């Protein structure tokens, strides 16, 4: 992970590129297995206002966000957690996942 950005806090509500549906961020820096390759997504989210439905989550990258509708709560713990995520990602050689590739892998 080369570029650094400010992760949105858990609870943030966003709209992703090409959509109008709102999603609430429930996890960050997730490792997934796509076609036998370990990759990561910046975020996992569930639909808003419905919430988590079974095990269905939406995975996406920070660059996939077109609009931040609401920014979640930030305190010292949140700031420290984001730093910990970035420090951990520097130590791991893992490829950034591609949303379109994940969609294709789920169809097959």
DSSP file (Angstrom, degrees, kcal/mol; ACC not computed):
  #  RESIDUE AA STRUCTURE BP1 BP2  ACC     N-H-->O    O-->H-N    N-H-->O    O-->H-N    TCO  KAPPA ALPHA  PHI   PSI    X-CA   Y-CA   Z-CA
    1    1 A X              0   0    0      0, 0.0    94,-0.0     0, 0.0    91,-0.0   0.000 360.0 360.0 360.0 110.9    0.0    0.0    0.0
    2    2 A X        +     0   0    0      2,-0.0     2,-0.2    88,-0.0    88,-0.0   0.903 360.0  66.1 -93.1 -47.1    1.8    3.1   -1.2
    3    3 A X        -     0   0    0      1,-0.0     2,-0.4     0, 0.0     0, 0.0  -0.528  67.2-149.2 -83.5 144.2   -0.6    5.9   -1.0
    4    4 A X        +     0   0    0     -2,-0.2     2,-0.3     2,-0.0    -2,-0.0  -0.919  23.8 161.4-112.5 138.9   -1.9    7.2    2.4
    5    5 A X        -     0   0    0     -2,-0.4     2,-0.9     0, 0.0    57,-0.0  -0.904  47.7 -88.6-143.2 169.4   -5.3    8.7    2.8
    6    6 A X        -     0   0    0     -2,-0.3     3,-0.0     3,-0.0    -2,-0.0  -0.761  42.2-136.3 -87.0 110.1   -7.6    9.3    5.8
    7    7 A X        -     0   0    0     -2,-0.9     2,-0.2     1,-0.1    75,-0.1  -0.365  22.9-115.6 -58.2 141.7   -9.8    6.2    6.3
    8    8 A X        -     0   0    0      1,-0.1     3,-0.1     4,-0.0    -1,-0.1  -0.587  37.1-105.7 -74.8 145.1  -13.4    7.1    7.0
    9    9 A X    >   -     0   0    0     -2,-0.2     3,-1.8    63,-0.2    63,-0.5  -0.287  40.9 -87.7 -68.2 155.9  -14.5    6.2   10.5
   10   10 A X  T 3  S+     0   0    0      1,-0.2    63,-0.4    63,-0.2    16,-0.2  -0.338 117.1  37.9 -55.8 144.8  -16.8    3.2   11.1
   11   11 A X  T 3  S+     0   0    0     14,-2.9    -1,-0.2     1,-0.3    15,-0.1   0.319  82.3 139.2  90.3  -8.7  -20.4    4.3   10.8
   12   12 A X    <   -     0   0    0     -3,-1.8    13,-2.9    13,-0.2     2,-0.5  -0.416  46.1-140.0 -67.9 145.8  -19.7    6.7    8.0
   13   13 A X  E     +AB  24  70A   0     57,-2.5    56,-2.3    11,-0.2    57,-1.8  -0.938  29.3 169.5-113.2 127.8  -22.3    6.7    5.3
   14   14 A X  E     -AB  23  68A   0      9,-2.9     9,-2.6    -2,-0.5     2,-0.4  -0.857  32.3-138.1-134.0 164.1  -21.2    6.9    1.6
   15   15 A X  E     -AB  22  67A   0     52,-2.4    51,-2.4    -2,-0.3    52,-1.9  -0.984  28.7-139.6-118.0 135.7  -22.4    6.6   -1.9
   16   16 A X  E >   - B   0  65A   0      5,-0.5     3,-1.9    -2,-0.4    49,-0.3  -0.608  36.3 -73.7 -96.9 159.1  -20.0    4.7   -4.3
   17   17 A X  T 3  S+     0   0    0     47,-3.4    -1,-0.1     1,-0.3     3,-0.1  -0.148 117.5  14.0 -49.2 134.1  -19.3    5.6   -7.9
   18   18 A X  T 3  S+     0   0    0      1,-0.3    -1,-0.3    -3,-0.1     2,-0.2   0.509 112.4  91.6  79.9   5.7  -22.1    4.9  -10.3
   19   19 A X    <   -     0   0    0     -3,-1.9    -1,-0.3     1,-0.1    -4,-0.0  -0.753  54.6-161.3-127.3 173.3  -24.7    4.4   -7.6
   20   20 A X        +     0   0    0     -2,-0.2     2,-0.1    -3,-0.1    -1,-0.1   0.433  62.9 105.9-125.6 -12.2  -27.3    6.2   -5.6
   21   21 A X        -     0   0    0     -5,-0.1    -5,-0.5     1,-0.1     2,-0.3  -0.456  67.4-128.1 -72.4 141.0  -27.7    3.6   -2.8
   22   22 A X  E     -AC  15  48A   0     26,-0.5    26,-2.4    -2,-0.1     2,-0.4  -0.679  22.3-166.4 -91.0 145.7  -26.2    4.6    0.6
   23   23 A X  E     -AC  14  47A   0     -9,-2.6    -9,-2.9    -2,-0.3     2,-0.5  -0.981  13.5-141.6-130.5 142.8  -23.8    2.3    2.5
   24   24 A X  E     -AC  13  46A   0     22,-2.9    22,-2.0    -2,-0.4     2,-0.3  -0.920  26.0-122.3-106.2 127.1  -22.6    2.4    6.1
   25   25 A X  E     + C   0  45A   0    -13,-2.9   -14,-2.9    -2,-0.5    20,-0.3  -0.505  38.0 164.7 -72.0 125.8  -19.0    1.4    6.6
   26   26 A X  E     +     0   0A   0     18,-2.6     2,-0.3    -2,-0.3    19,-0.2   0.480  62.1  20.4-119.3  -9.2  -18.6   -1.5    9.1
   27   27 A X  E     - C   0  44A   0     17,-1.6    17,-2.1     3,-0.0     2,-0.3  -0.991  59.8-154.3-158.4 157.2  -15.0   -2.6    8.5
   28   28 A X  E     + C   0  43A   0     -2,-0.3    15,-0.3    15,-0.2    14,-0.2  -0.961  68.0  15.9-136.5 153.2  -11.7   -1.4    7.1
   29   29 A X  E    S-     0   0A   0     13,-2.0     2,-0.4    -2,-0.3    13,-0.2   0.949  76.0-177.9  53.2  60.9   -8.6   -2.9    5.5
   30   30 A X  E     - C   0  41A   0     11,-2.1    11,-2.5    -3,-0.1     2,-0.5  -0.752  21.4-142.6 -95.7 134.3  -10.1   -6.3    4.8
   31   31 A X  E     + C   0  40A   0     -2,-0.4     2,-0.3     9,-0.2     9,-0.3  -0.815  25.3 178.9 -93.2 131.2   -8.1   -9.1    3.3
   32   32 A X  E     - C   0  39A   0      7,-3.4     7,-2.9    -2,-0.5     2,-0.7  -0.914  29.1-124.8-129.6 157.5  -10.1  -11.3    0.8
   33   33 A X  E     - C   0  38A   0     -2,-0.3     2,-0.6     5,-0.2     5,-0.2  -0.913  28.7-178.7-104.8 113.7   -9.2  -14.3   -1.3
   34   34 A X  E >  S- C   0  37A   0      3,-2.8     3,-1.7    -2,-0.7    68,-0.1  -0.951  72.7 -25.8-117.3 113.8   -9.9  -13.6   -5.0
   35   35 A X  T 3  S-     0   0    0     -2,-0.6    -1,-0.2     1,-0.3     3,-0.1   0.877 127.2 -49.0  51.2  42.7   -9.2  -16.5   -7.3
   36   36 A X  T 3  S+     0   0    0      1,-0.2     2,-0.5    -3,-0.0    -1,-0.3   0.495 116.8 112.7  80.7   4.0   -6.6  -17.9   -4.9
   37   37 A X  E <   -C   34   0A   0     -3,-1.7    -3,-2.8    58,-0.0     2,-0.5  -0.933  66.6-129.1-113.3 129.7   -4.8  -14.5   -4.5
   38   38 A X  E     +C   33   0A   0     -2,-0.5    57,-0.9    -5,-0.2     2,-0.3  -0.657  42.4 158.3 -77.6 125.0   -4.8  -12.6   -1.2
   39   39 A X  E     -Cd  32  95A   0     -7,-2.9    -7,-3.4    -2,-0.5     2,-0.4  -0.871  27.4-131.1-138.1 168.8   -5.9   -9.0   -1.8
   40   40 A X  E     -Cd  31  96A   0     55,-2.0    57,-3.0    -2,-0.3     2,-0.4  -0.948   5.6-156.0-131.7 152.9   -7.4   -6.2    0.3
   41   41 A X  E     -C   30   0A   0    -11,-2.5   -11,-2.1    -2,-0.4    20,-0.2  -0.917  20.3-136.6-115.9 146.8  -10.2   -3.7    0.2
   42   42 A X  E    S+     0   0A   0     -2,-0.4   -13,-2.0    18,-0.3     2,-0.3   0.872  83.4  18.2 -68.1 -37.2  -10.2   -0.5    2.1
   43   43 A X  E     -CE  28  60A   0     17,-2.4    17,-1.8   -15,-0.3     2,-0.4  -0.941  49.8-162.9-138.8 154.2  -13.8   -0.9    3.2
   44   44 A X  E     +CE  27  59A   0    -17,-2.1   -18,-2.6    -2,-0.3   -17,-1.6  -0.988  27.3 173.5-128.3 141.9  -16.7   -3.2    3.8
   45   45 A X  E     -CE  25  58A   0     13,-2.3    13,-3.4    -2,-0.4     2,-0.3  -0.951  23.6-140.8-144.6 160.5  -20.2   -1.8    4.2
   46   46 A X  E     -C   24   0A   0    -22,-2.0   -22,-2.9    -2,-0.3     6,-0.2  -0.811  42.7 -82.6-117.5 164.8  -23.8   -2.8    4.5
   47   47 A X  E  >  -CF  23  51A   0      4,-0.5     4,-2.6    -2,-0.3     2,-0.4  -0.305  53.0-104.0 -68.0 149.7  -26.8   -1.0    2.9
   48   48 A X  E  4 S+C   22   0A   0    -26,-2.4   -26,-0.5     1,-0.2    -1,-0.0  -0.980  95.0   5.4-118.3 130.2  -28.3    1.9    4.7
   49   49 A X  T  4 S+     0   0    0     -2,-0.4    -1,-0.2   -25,-0.0    -2,-0.1  -0.968 126.5  59.7 -97.4   6.6  -30.8    2.1    6.3
   50   50 A X  T  4 S-     0   0    0      1,-0.1    -2,-0.2     3,-0.0     2,-0.1   0.874  85.2-158.3 -66.5 -38.6  -31.4   -1.7    6.1
   51   51 A X  B  <  -F   47   0A   0     -4,-2.6    -4,-0.5     2,-0.1     2,-0.2  -0.429  46.1  -8.2  89.0-168.8  -28.2   -2.8    7.8
   52   52 A X        -     0   0    0     -6,-0.2     2,-0.6    -2,-0.1     5,-0.1  -0.427  57.7-166.0 -68.4 131.3  -26.5   -6.2    7.5
   53   53 A X  B >   -G   56   0B   0      3,-0.6     3,-1.6    -2,-0.2     2,-0.3  -0.912  60.6 -54.6-120.5 100.0  -28.5   -8.8    5.7
   54   54 A X  T 3  S-     0   0    0     -2,-0.6    -2,-0.0     1,-0.2     0, 0.0  -0.523 110.6 -34.1  67.2-129.7  -27.0  -12.2    6.3
   55   55 A X  T 3  S+     0   0    0     -2,-0.3     2,-0.6    -3,-0.1    -1,-0.2   0.108  99.1 131.2-110.4  21.2  -23.4  -12.2    5.3
   56   56 A X  B <   +G   53   0B   0     -3,-1.6    -3,-0.6     2,-0.0     2,-0.3  -0.653  26.2 162.5 -82.4 116.6  -23.8   -9.7    2.4
   57   57 A X        -     0   0    0     -2,-0.6     2,-0.5   -11,-0.1   -11,-0.2  -0.944  35.6-127.6-128.4 153.8  -21.3   -6.9    2.5
   58   58 A X  E     -E   45   0A   0    -13,-3.4   -13,-2.3    -2,-0.3     2,-0.4  -0.893  23.7-157.1 -99.5 126.3  -20.2   -4.4   -0.2
   59   59 A X  E     +E   44   0A   0     -2,-0.5     2,-0.3   -15,-0.2   -15,-0.2  -0.864  25.1 148.1-104.3 138.2  -16.4   -4.2   -0.6
   60   60 A X  E     -E   43   0A   0    -17,-1.8   -17,-2.4    -2,-0.4   -18,-0.3  -0.987  39.4-110.4-161.0 167.1  -14.8   -1.1   -2.2
   61   61 A X    >   -     0   0    0     -2,-0.3     3,-1.7   -19,-0.2     4,-0.3  -0.594  35.9-108.2 -99.4 162.5  -11.8    1.1   -2.2
   62   62 A X  G >  S+     0   0    0      1,-0.3     3,-1.4    -2,-0.2    -1,-0.1   0.872 120.1  57.7 -56.2 -38.3  -11.4    4.6   -0.9
   63   63 A X  G 3  S+     0   0    0      1,-0.3    -1,-0.3   -47,-0.0   -46,-0.0   0.625  94.4  67.4 -70.9 -12.0  -11.2    5.8   -4.5
   64   64 A X  G <  S+     0   0    0     -3,-1.7   -47,-3.4   -48,-0.1     2,-0.5   0.548  76.3 103.5 -82.8  -7.5  -14.6    4.2   -5.3
   65   65 A X  E <   +B   16   0A   0     -3,-1.4   -49,-0.3    -4,-0.3     3,-0.1  -0.635  41.1 175.2 -81.2 124.1  -16.4    6.7   -3.0
   66   66 A X  E     +     0   0A   0    -51,-2.4     2,-0.3    -2,-0.5   -50,-0.2   0.723  69.1  14.5 -96.8 -26.1  -18.3    9.4   -4.9
   67   67 A X  E     -B   15   0A   0    -52,-1.9   -52,-2.4   -50,-0.0     2,-0.7  -0.977  57.1-146.9-152.6 134.4  -20.0   11.1   -1.9
   68   68 A X  E     +B   14   0A   0     -2,-0.3   -54,-0.2   -54,-0.2     3,-0.2  -0.913  19.1 177.8 -98.7 112.5  -19.6   11.1    1.9
   69   69 A X  E    S+     0   0A   0    -56,-2.3     2,-0.3    -2,-0.7   -55,-0.2   0.856  71.3   5.0 -82.1 -38.4  -23.1   11.6    3.2
   70   70 A X  E     -B   13   0A   0    -57,-1.8   -57,-2.5     0, 0.0     2,-0.5  -0.981  67.0-140.8-150.3 132.9  -22.1   11.3    6.9
   71   71 A X        -     0   0    0     -2,-0.3     3,-0.1   -59,-0.2   -61,-0.1  -0.860  28.3-127.3 -99.1 127.3  -18.8   11.0    8.6
   72   72 A X        -     0   0    0     -2,-0.5   -63,-0.2   -63,-0.5   -61,-0.2   0.034  41.9 -62.7 -66.0 176.3  -18.7    8.7   11.6
   73   73 A X        -     0   0    0    -63,-0.4     2,-0.4     1,-0.0   -63,-0.2  -0.338  49.4-164.7 -66.1 135.1  -17.4    9.4   15.1
   74   74 A X        +     0   0    0     -3,-0.1     2,-0.2   -65,-0.1    -1,-0.0  -0.990  20.7 146.2-126.0 127.9  -13.7   10.3   15.5
   75   75 A X     >  -     0   0    0     -2,-0.4     4,-2.1     0, 0.0     5,-0.2  -0.769  65.7 -76.3-139.2-171.2  -11.8   10.3   18.8
   76   76 A X  H  > S+     0   0    0     -2,-0.2     4,-2.4     1,-0.2     5,-0.2   0.861 129.4  55.0 -60.9 -35.8   -8.2    9.5   19.8
   77   77 A X  H  > S+     0   0    0      2,-0.2     4,-2.4     1,-0.2    -1,-0.2   0.904 107.6  49.4 -63.7 -41.0   -8.9    5.8   19.6
   78   78 A X  H  > S+     0   0    0      2,-0.2     4,-2.2     1,-0.2    -2,-0.2   0.919 110.8  49.5 -63.4 -44.6  -10.1    6.2   16.0
   79   79 A X  H  X S+     0   0    0     -4,-2.1     4,-1.9     1,-0.2    -2,-0.2   0.916 112.6  47.5 -61.6 -44.0   -7.0    8.2   15.1
   80   80 A X  H  X S+     0   0    0     -4,-2.4     4,-2.3     1,-0.2    -1,-0.2   0.889 109.5  54.0 -65.4 -39.7   -4.7    5.6   16.7
   81   81 A X  H  X S+     0   0    0     -4,-2.4     4,-2.4     2,-0.2    -2,-0.2   0.914 107.5  50.1 -61.9 -43.6   -6.6    2.7   14.9
   82   82 A X  H  X S+     0   0    0     -4,-2.2     4,-2.3     1,-0.2    -1,-0.2   0.904 110.5  49.7 -62.9 -41.5   -6.0    4.3   11.5
   83   83 A X  H  X S+     0   0    0     -4,-1.9     4,-2.6     1,-0.2    -1,-0.2   0.908 110.3  51.4 -62.2 -41.1   -2.3    4.7   12.2
   84   84 A X  H  X S+     0   0    0     -4,-2.3     4,-2.4     2,-0.2    -2,-0.2   0.891 108.4  51.5 -62.7 -40.0   -2.2    1.1   13.3
   85   85 A X  H  X S+     0   0    0     -4,-2.4     4,-2.4     2,-0.2    -2,-0.2   0.945 112.1  45.7 -61.9 -48.2   -3.9    0.0   10.0
   86   86 A X  H  X S+     0   0    0     -4,-2.3     4,-1.6     1,-0.2    -2,-0.2   0.906 112.6  50.3 -63.8 -41.4   -1.4    2.0    7.9
   87   87 A X  H  X S+     0   0    0     -4,-2.6     4,-0.8     1,-0.2    -1,-0.2   0.902 112.4  47.5 -63.4 -40.4    1.6    0.7    9.9
   88   88 A X  H >X S+     0   0    0     -4,-2.4     3,-0.7     1,-0.2     4,-0.6   0.897 109.0  53.7 -66.7 -40.2    0.4   -2.9    9.5
   89   89 A X  H >< S+     0   0    0     -4,-2.4     3,-0.6     1,-0.2     5,-0.3   0.809 101.6  59.6 -66.4 -29.2   -0.2   -2.5    5.8
   90   90 A X  H 3< S+     0   0    0     -4,-1.6    -1,-0.2     1,-0.2    -2,-0.2   0.809 106.3  48.7 -65.4 -29.0    3.3   -1.2    5.3
   91   91 A X  H << S+     0   0    0     -4,-0.8     2,-0.5    -3,-0.7    -1,-0.2   0.570 101.6  74.0 -88.5 -10.7    4.6   -4.6    6.6
   92   92 A X    <<  -     0   0    0     -4,-0.6     2,-1.2    -3,-0.6    -1,-0.0  -0.893  69.6-145.8-111.7 131.1    2.4   -6.8    4.5
   93   93 A X        +     0   0    0     -2,-0.5     2,-0.4     2,-0.0    -3,-0.1  -0.751  46.4 143.6 -93.8  91.7    3.0   -7.3    0.8
   94   94 A X        -     0   0    0     -2,-1.2     2,-0.2    -5,-0.3   -55,-0.2  -0.994  47.5-119.5-136.9 138.8   -0.6   -7.6   -0.4
   95   95 A X  E     -d   39   0A   0    -57,-0.9   -55,-2.0    -2,-0.4     2,-0.4  -0.475  28.4-113.0 -78.4 142.0   -2.2   -6.4   -3.6
   96   96 A X  E     -d   40   0A   0    -57,-0.2   -55,-0.2    -2,-0.2    -1,-0.1  -0.620  40.2-122.0 -72.7 128.9   -5.1   -3.9   -3.6
   97   97 A X        -     0   0    0    -57,-3.0     2,-0.5    -2,-0.4   -55,-0.1  -0.273  12.6-132.0 -73.6 158.3   -8.2   -5.7   -4.8
   98   98 A X     >  -     0   0    0      1,-0.1     4,-2.1   -57,-0.1     5,-0.2  -0.960   5.8-145.5-113.5 125.2  -10.2   -4.6   -7.8
   99   99 A X  H  > S+     0   0    0     -2,-0.5     4,-2.2     1,-0.2     5,-0.1   0.889 100.6  51.4 -57.5 -43.0  -14.0   -4.4   -7.3
  100  100 A X  H  > S+     0   0    0      1,-0.2     4,-2.2     2,-0.2    -1,-0.2   0.884 108.4  51.6 -65.0 -38.2  -14.7   -5.6  -10.9
  101  101 A X  H  > S+     0   0    0      2,-0.2     4,-2.2     1,-0.2    -1,-0.2   0.899 108.6  51.4 -65.0 -40.0  -12.5   -8.6  -10.5
  102  102 A X  H  X S+     0   0    0     -4,-2.1     4,-1.6     2,-0.2    -2,-0.2   0.923 108.8  51.0 -62.3 -43.6  -14.3   -9.6   -7.3
  103  103 A X  H  X S+     0   0    0     -4,-2.2     4,-1.1     1,-0.2     3,-0.2   0.916 110.7  48.8 -59.5 -43.7  -17.6   -9.3   -9.1
  104  104 A X  H  X S+     0   0    0     -4,-2.2     4,-1.4     1,-0.2     3,-0.4   0.888 108.8  53.0 -63.8 -38.6  -16.4  -11.6  -11.9
  105  105 A X  H  < S+     0   0    0     -4,-2.2    -1,-0.2     1,-0.2    -2,-0.2   0.800 106.4  53.6 -68.3 -27.7  -15.0  -14.1   -9.4
  106  106 A X  H  < S+     0   0    0     -4,-1.6    -1,-0.2    -3,-0.2    -2,-0.2   0.753 105.1  54.2 -77.6 -24.5  -18.4  -14.3   -7.6
  107  107 A X  H  <        0   0    0     -4,-1.1    -2,-0.2    -3,-0.4    -1,-0.2   0.857 360.0 360.0 -75.8 -37.0  -20.2  -15.1  -10.9
  108  108 A X     <        0   0    0     -4,-1.4    -1,-0.2     0, 0.0    -2,-0.2   0.457 360.0 360.0 -77.2 360.0  -18.0  -18.1  -11.7
